[in-house]
Amino acid sequence: MIDEDLWEMFKAKASSKKGLKGVSRAVEEALGEELSEQVVTEALEKMSPGGLVELEVRPVKPKIATSAGKVIRELREQAV
């Protein structure tokens, strides 16, 4: 059940921008945002029907010797 006061505030805010279509669109967006995690999870499960996939992660050595401190210092100096 939806709280009536909350619904009226939501409806007033959404309809002030685009009328009744704004309310419908705002509800659709809210539902989509709420359900997006479930939709993504289901899509990933369909992509991997065999269940979990083992991944091997190996460290990669940089091709060029770099100093993270030097790079960050340069970036900070550019921002000023």
N, C-alpha and C positions, 0 to 999 in steps of 0.2 A: 504494500500500500504506500502511496506517495503522500508526504505531508502536504496538506492543502496550501498552507502559507508559503512553503518553499516552492511549490509548483507555480503559484501565482507570481512570485517574484521572478522566477525563471522565465515564465511566459511573458511577463511585462518587459523584461530586459531583451529577450530574443525578438519579440514582435516590434519593439521600438526601432529596430534597425531595418527589418525587411518584412514587416507585417506577419501574417500567419504562416507564410512560407518560411520565414525566418525561424519560427518556433519548430516547425517540422525539421528543417535543416539542422538546427541546434541539437535536437533530440537524436537525429541520425548520427551526427558527429560524436556526441557523447557516447552513444551505444557502440559506435565503431572503435573509439578509443578504448573503451572498456573491454571489448571483445578482441582487440587486435592481437594480444598475446596468445589467445586461444587459437586464432586463425593461423598465426605464424607457426605455432607448435604443431598444429594438424598438418600444415603444408610440409614442414620438415620431416614429420613422421612418414608422410607419403613418399617423400624423396628417398627415405632410407627404410624400406619395408622390413629389412632383416634385423632391425633393432639398433643398438648402439654400435658405433664404428670406432675401432681402436685407432688412435692417431699417434704417430711417433713424432715427437718434437725434438729437433736437434739444433744446437746453437750454430749460428752462422758467424763466421769471422768477417769483419769489414774488409772490403777490397782496398780501401785507402786508410792509412793510419789517421785517426782523428782524435781530437781532444774535446770531449763534451763541454768541459768548462770554458774552453776558448770559444766554441761555437755559441754558447749561451751568452757569453760576454759580448760577442759581436752583435748578436740579435738585440740585446738590451741597449747597446750603443746606437743601433739603427733606430730604435723606437723613440729615442730622445730627441 
